[in-house]
Every structure is written in structure tokens, then in C-alpha cells.
């Protein structure tokens, strides 16, 4: 998959001392190094862009029977999630600090994922930047390769035109059909609660991996 354009920018956010400690001491414990293959005996859910880890932790806690891998590039978010994993003594959640597309391409076996979660990706709102949005036809094709038959791609966004774009991209790929529910319920985050107060409509989109007819 040829993808020279990155869908993210490494912002210079402040990393707290606790997050810095986590990156140094906990990432070797709870992290998976690129490009090590991700292996698990249980159903595996991969979350792209876990942010500060609030949603990731809650879903993983609610589903101890599943394994989760969070993919995030920003240091403060990775450090925050590492600290949460240690505090909650999580055994079914690990982190990869790397670009998600390269993780999918090189670390994930074809047909191995029960679900892929993409919650509130960078919307790149200016039209000239839309090419930087993660969800494109090539990305949908990659998702189709990595999901098991019946696996679910679950996206959430508060940007109406990005929601329409995601829906169009996935329904144009004949490996997907629209669904009403996902593999796991997404908890309401502080980010989402703030958005709802501002009148932002949140859309959750679900697509199931199928065999083309």
C-alpha cells in the first residue's frame, strides 16, 4: 500500500513527568515494538488513534475475554494510557507507538482481527487537506485484508462530511456491508460530552467484513 501522505501530525504537546516515566519504564512492559508480529489466542481488537486512552481502557475493562492493541503516535497519549494500564492492572491491553497503517501492513496477519476501531480521527476539515484523511479507498482495502470474515470496522466522528465520506468509501468496497451495531459498545468520553453540549452530532458507523457476492 503506497501511502506517502501522513494522516497525522506529531504535535508538540506537553508531556508530564508521569507520562515521561511511563514511556521510559512501562512501554517496554506493555508495548509491542514495531514491526514485531501481533499474536494472540483470543479475539483481537485493534484501536487506531487511542488518544489519552479513556475509551480504550473502558472497552478493554468491559471485555476481559478479548485482547486489545492500541495504536498511537503521540507521546502524552501513550504515556497516559500506559499509566492507566498499570493502575488498572490490565492484562488484555497492549500498545504500539507507531503509524497505524504500517502497523496493519507489517504487524497484523491477514484475516486475524475481530474488529478495528477508529474513534474521532483527525478530520482535516479544509477541503485542500482532505487527501490527508486516513479513510480512503486504499485504507478500506487494507482493513478488509486484516479483518476476519464477519469482523467489524467501527468509526466515530463529529464531522458530518467526514462521516459521509467514511460511509461512501466503505460501501463502495464490496467486502463490507453496513451494520447497526459494533463489536463492542463505545463509552461516552469527556471529549464527546463536551461536543454534545456544543451541539455536535456524533455519528457511529459500523461495517461488517463479508465475502463479495
N, C-alpha and C positions, 0 to 999 in steps of 0.2 A: 504494500500500500504506500504509494508515494505521497507524502504529506509534508512538504517543506514549510507550510504556513502553520505556526503555532496558534492554538485556540486560547492560550493563556499568556499573561504577562506576569513575571515574577516581581510583585510589588515589594517595596522596601518597608514593610510593616515592622513595628517594634516587636522584638522577641524578648519576652520577660526572662528573668533569671531561672524561673522554674521550667519554662519551656526549653531554654538552652540546656539545662541539666538533663531534661528528658531526652533531647536529641542526642546528647553525648552518651548517656548511660542506659536509656531504655530502648532506643531504636535498635541497637544490636540484639536486644532480648525479644522484642515484639515485632521487629521489622523483617521484611523479606528483601534481600538485596537483588537489584536488577543485574543480570537477567536470569536469576535463578528460577527454575520452573516451580509454579504453584501447584502443590499436590495436597489432596485431601481425600479421605474416605467418605465424607458426608457431603450432602448437597452444598454447593458453594455459591455464595452471592458476592459479586464484586460491585463496590460503590466507587463511582468516578467523581472526584472532587468532594471529599468529605468535609472540607472546611474546618471548623473548630471541633467537629466530631460529635456535636449534640445529637443529631439524628442517628448517626452511626451507632453510638453506644446504646440508645434506647431500642433500636431494632434488634441489635445483637443480644441484648439482655432479654428481650421478649421471645427470642428464638434460640434457646441453648442447643437445640437439636441441629442447627445449621452452622456452617462455618462462613465467616465473612472476611473479605480483604478490602481494606480502604485504600484508595489511591489518591494521593495528594502531593503537591509540589511545594506549597508554601510552608516555610519553617514554623511560624507561630501556630498554624493549624495542626501540623504534625506533632509538635511538642505538646499542645493542649490535649490531643487525642491520646497520646502516649501516657500522659499523666492520668487521664480518665481510665484507661485500660488497667493501669496499675492499681488505682484507687478501688475500682470495682472488681479487681481480681478476675478479669475476663480471660477465658481460655479459648474462646471461639472467634477471636478477632485479631487480625494482624494488619500491618501497614506496609505499603510500598511507597517510597518517596521518589516518584519518577513520573514522566509523561504517560498518561493513561493509554494513549494509542499504542505506544511502544510496549507497554506492559501487556496489552491484549495481543499484540503481534508476536511477542517473543517469550512471554512467561505463561501464557494460558493455552492449554491444549484445545484443539477444535472440539466442539460439542461437549464441553466439560462444565459449563456454568448453568446453574438453575435460574439465575436472574442477574441482570445488570441494572443498577440504579444510577440515575443521573439527575440529581436534585439541584435546581436553580443554577444551571451553568451560566457562565458569563454571556450575557445576551448580545454584546457588541451592537448596541442599538442603532448606531449610524449606518445608513444603507451601504456606504462605501466599505464598511468593515464587516458586512455580513459574511464574506468569504472566510472570516476567521472563526465563525461559529463552529463548534465541534460537530454538530449534527449536520452531516452532508451525506450524499448517496454512498460514498466510499466507506464512511463510518457505519452506516446501516448494514452494508455488506459484511463488514468486519464483525459486527455484533451477531449477524446471522451465522457466521462461521463458528463463533465461540459458544453460543447458547446451545443447550440440549434441545431436542425436539420437545416442544411444549414449554420451553423456558420463556421467561418474561423480561422484556425491556420496559422499565418504568422510569418515566421522565416527569419532572415537575418544573413549572416556570410561572412567573407572574407577568411575563411579557407576551401580550396577545399574539403579535405577529410571529414570535418565535414558536409559540405553541402551534400555530397554523403550519409553520414551516416543518416542525418535527413531525406532525401528523402526515403532511404531504410526503415527506421523504420516506417514512416507514411504510406507508400504504402503497407507495409506488414500487416498493420491493416486494416481490411475490413470495417471499419467505415469511411474511408477517400478516397477522390479522389483528384488528382492533379488539381489545378486551375492556371489560368494565371494572376489573379488579386486578391488583398486582399479586406478587408472590408473598409479600409481607406488607402490613399496614405501615404507612408513613406517619410518625407522630408530628404534631404541630410544633414548630420551633419558634423561638423568640423572634427570629427574622420574619417568619410567616405571620405571626401575630401582629407585629408592627405593620407589615404590609396590608393586612386586612383592615386595620384601623385607618389606614390612609386610603382605603377604598380599592386596593389592588386585588383583582380576582386571581386566585391561584388555580391553575389547571394541572391536573394529574393525567398523564397519558400512559396507556398500557398497550403493549403489543406482544402477542404470543408468537413464538417461532413455530412455523408449520412447514410441512413439505409442500412444495409447489404443485399445483394441480396440473 
